[in-house]
Amino acid sequence: MRPVRTILATLAAGFALTVSLAGQAAAQPKKVAMQAVPAGGVASAPIGWVDFCERNREDCEVGTLRAASVSLDEKTWRDIVRINNKVNAEIDPVTDMLHHGVMDHWSYPLDGKGDCEDYVLEKRRRLIRAGLPRQALLITVVRDLKGDGHAVLTVVTDRGDFVLDNQATKVMGWDATGYRYIKRQSQEHPNRWISLGGYDTAITSGAR
């Protein structure tokens, strides 16, 4: 049996890490017991993504990739938090109907305006430029806390899956969002989408 002092030290270290990540501390994240989003079978690509690819073929015609995850060290964590915060601050939220006159239009927010998918596309683009593998940066469709359709960016790391979200002020673990996960891009190809089975994190996160 492990000494009580050792057990208490282990629990304290785990608690300190949780607080550190939640507060967006810059210190290098240590190993955390965080699962990946449970994936299922094949799903259809969102119409908005298909239309985006027609206009931005260089972002979609990348060939088959090998699944990869981000090695989450101090610098990478800083980059993820910085880019997430910067994009959230730079873009004014506006619906596609007001912005483009259509219900659904995915695009880079070149004029500083956009909806959730536009935030995601810009974060994804900047993180790729920062050196993160594109197959670890997955556009993800969810139902948010109001039950509305929403898009977030999932970053697959060796410390678990983290979510970048324009509706949240912090980068958080996917299972802390309270969202219901519908589908996301495959790691092997951005045009292939996989079902997430409607996995609902509301109960485990205590968000509702």
C-alpha positions as CSV (number, residue, x, y, z in Angstrom):
1,M,0.0,0.0,0.0
2,R,1.3,3.4,-0.9
3,P,2.1,5.8,2.0
4,V,-0.6,8.3,2.8
5,R,1.8,11.2,2.3
6,T,2.6,10.0,-1.3
7,I,-1.1,9.6,-2.1
8,L,-1.8,13.1,-0.8
9,A,1.1,14.6,-2.8
10,T,-0.2,12.9,-6.0
11,L,-3.7,14.3,-5.5
12,A,-2.3,17.7,-4.8
13,A,-0.3,17.7,-8.0
14,G,-3.3,16.7,-10.0
15,F,-5.4,19.4,-8.5
16,A,-2.7,22.0,-9.2
17,L,-2.6,21.0,-12.8
18,T,-6.3,21.3,-13.2
19,V,-6.3,24.8,-11.8
20,S,-3.3,25.7,-14.0
21,L,-5.0,24.6,-17.2
22,A,-8.3,26.1,-16.3
23,G,-6.6,29.5,-15.6
24,Q,-4.7,29.3,-18.9
25,A,-1.3,29.4,-17.1
26,A,1.7,29.4,-19.3
27,A,3.5,26.7,-17.4
28,Q,4.2,23.4,-19.3
29,P,1.1,21.2,-18.9
30,K,1.9,17.8,-17.3
31,K,0.2,14.5,-18.2
32,V,-3.6,14.6,-17.5
33,A,-6.1,11.8,-17.6
34,M,-8.3,13.2,-20.2
35,Q,-10.0,11.0,-22.8
36,A,-10.3,11.7,-26.5
37,V,-13.7,12.5,-28.0
38,P,-15.3,9.1,-28.7
39,A,-15.6,8.7,-32.5
40,G,-17.9,6.5,-34.5
41,G,-18.7,5.8,-38.1
42,V,-18.7,7.9,-41.2
43,A,-20.7,11.2,-41.3
44,S,-21.6,13.6,-44.0
45,A,-19.5,16.8,-44.4
46,P,-21.4,20.0,-43.5
47,I,-22.7,21.8,-46.6
48,G,-20.8,24.9,-45.4
49,W,-17.5,23.0,-45.5
50,V,-18.2,21.7,-49.0
51,D,-18.9,25.2,-50.2
52,F,-15.8,26.5,-48.4
53,C,-13.7,23.9,-50.2
54,E,-15.0,25.0,-53.6
55,R,-13.6,28.4,-52.9
56,N,-10.5,27.4,-51.0
57,R,-9.2,24.2,-52.6
58,E,-5.7,24.6,-51.2
59,D,-7.2,24.0,-47.7
60,C,-9.0,20.9,-48.7
61,E,-7.0,19.0,-51.3
62,V,-4.2,17.9,-49.1
63,G,-4.1,14.1,-49.8
64,T,-4.3,11.4,-47.2
65,L,-2.5,12.2,-43.9
66,R,-1.3,10.1,-41.0
67,A,-3.1,10.8,-37.8
68,A,-1.0,13.0,-35.5
69,S,-1.4,14.7,-32.1
70,V,0.2,17.9,-30.8
71,S,3.0,17.4,-28.3
72,L,1.8,19.8,-25.6
73,D,4.8,21.6,-24.2
74,E,5.0,25.1,-22.7
75,K,5.5,26.9,-26.0
76,T,2.7,25.1,-27.8
77,W,0.3,25.7,-25.0
78,R,1.2,29.4,-25.1
79,D,0.6,29.5,-28.8
80,I,-2.8,27.7,-28.5
81,V,-4.0,30.1,-25.8
82,R,-2.6,33.2,-27.5
83,I,-4.2,32.4,-30.9
84,N,-7.5,31.5,-29.4
85,N,-7.7,34.7,-27.3
86,K,-6.5,36.9,-30.2
87,V,-9.0,35.6,-32.7
88,N,-11.8,35.8,-30.2
89,A,-10.9,39.4,-29.5
90,E,-10.4,40.4,-33.2
91,I,-13.7,39.2,-34.7
92,D,-17.1,40.7,-34.2
93,P,-19.8,38.0,-34.1
94,V,-22.4,38.3,-36.7
95,T,-24.8,35.8,-38.3
96,D,-24.3,34.6,-41.9
97,M,-27.7,36.0,-42.8
98,L,-26.8,39.5,-41.7
99,H,-23.2,39.2,-43.0
100,H,-23.7,37.3,-46.3
101,G,-27.4,37.2,-46.9
102,V,-27.5,33.4,-46.6
103,M,-28.2,30.9,-43.8
104,D,-24.8,29.2,-43.9
105,H,-21.5,30.5,-45.3
106,W,-18.1,29.4,-44.1
107,S,-15.2,31.8,-44.8
108,Y,-12.1,33.4,-43.4
109,P,-13.2,36.6,-41.4
110,L,-11.2,39.0,-43.6
111,D,-13.4,42.0,-42.7
112,G,-13.2,41.2,-38.9
113,K,-16.7,39.8,-38.8
114,G,-18.0,36.2,-38.7
115,D,-19.9,33.5,-37.0
116,C,-18.6,30.4,-35.2
117,E,-17.3,28.5,-38.2
118,D,-15.3,31.6,-39.3
119,Y,-13.7,31.8,-35.9
120,V,-12.8,28.2,-36.2
121,L,-11.3,28.5,-39.7
122,E,-9.2,31.4,-38.7
123,K,-7.9,29.7,-35.5
124,R,-7.1,26.6,-37.6
125,R,-5.2,28.6,-40.2
126,R,-3.1,30.5,-37.6
127,L,-2.3,27.3,-35.6
128,I,-1.1,25.6,-38.8
129,R,1.1,28.6,-39.6
130,A,2.5,28.3,-36.0
131,G,3.6,24.8,-36.9
132,L,0.9,22.5,-35.5
133,P,-0.1,19.6,-37.7
134,R,-3.4,20.1,-39.5
135,Q,-4.5,16.6,-38.8
136,A,-4.6,17.5,-35.1
137,L,-6.8,20.6,-35.7
138,L,-10.3,19.3,-36.3
139,I,-13.4,21.4,-37.0
140,T,-16.1,19.9,-34.8
141,V,-19.9,20.3,-34.9
142,V,-21.7,20.4,-31.6
143,R,-24.9,21.4,-29.9
144,D,-24.1,24.2,-27.5
145,L,-25.6,24.9,-24.0
146,K,-28.7,26.3,-25.7
147,G,-29.1,23.3,-27.9
148,D,-28.2,25.3,-31.0
149,G,-25.9,24.1,-33.7
150,H,-22.3,25.4,-33.1
151,A,-18.8,24.8,-34.4
152,V,-15.6,24.6,-32.3
153,L,-12.0,23.7,-33.1
154,T,-10.7,20.5,-31.4
155,V,-7.0,20.3,-30.8
156,V,-5.8,16.7,-30.4
157,T,-2.9,16.5,-28.1
158,D,-0.9,14.0,-26.1
159,R,-2.6,15.4,-23.0
160,G,-6.1,14.9,-24.3
161,D,-8.5,16.8,-26.7
162,F,-8.9,20.5,-26.1
163,V,-11.6,22.8,-27.5
164,L,-11.1,26.4,-28.8
165,D,-14.5,28.1,-28.7
166,N,-15.6,31.7,-29.5
167,Q,-18.4,31.3,-26.8
168,A,-15.8,30.6,-24.0
169,T,-13.1,32.7,-22.6
170,K,-10.7,29.8,-21.9
171,V,-9.3,26.8,-23.8
172,M,-10.8,23.8,-22.0
173,G,-10.9,20.0,-22.2
174,W,-13.6,18.7,-24.6
175,D,-15.4,17.0,-21.7
176,A,-15.8,20.2,-19.7
177,T,-17.8,22.1,-22.3
178,G,-21.2,20.8,-21.6
179,Y,-21.7,20.3,-25.3
180,R,-23.3,17.5,-27.3
181,Y,-20.7,16.3,-29.9
182,I,-22.2,15.5,-33.3
183,K,-19.3,15.1,-35.8
184,R,-15.9,16.3,-36.7
185,Q,-13.2,16.0,-39.4
186,S,-11.2,12.9,-39.7
187,Q,-7.5,13.1,-38.9
188,E,-6.6,11.4,-42.1
189,H,-8.4,13.8,-44.4
190,P,-10.2,17.1,-43.8
191,N,-12.9,16.2,-46.3
192,R,-13.8,13.0,-44.4
193,W,-16.1,13.5,-41.4
194,I,-16.8,11.1,-38.6
195,S,-19.7,10.8,-36.3
196,L,-19.3,11.5,-32.6
197,G,-22.6,9.9,-31.8
198,G,-24.2,12.8,-30.1
199,Y,-22.0,12.3,-27.0
200,D,-23.4,14.6,-24.4
201,T,-20.9,16.1,-21.8
202,A,-23.6,18.1,-20.0
203,I,-23.9,15.7,-17.1
204,T,-20.2,15.1,-16.6
205,S,-19.3,18.8,-16.8
206,G,-22.1,20.0,-14.7
207,A,-22.9,22.7,-17.3
208,R,-26.6,22.2,-17.1
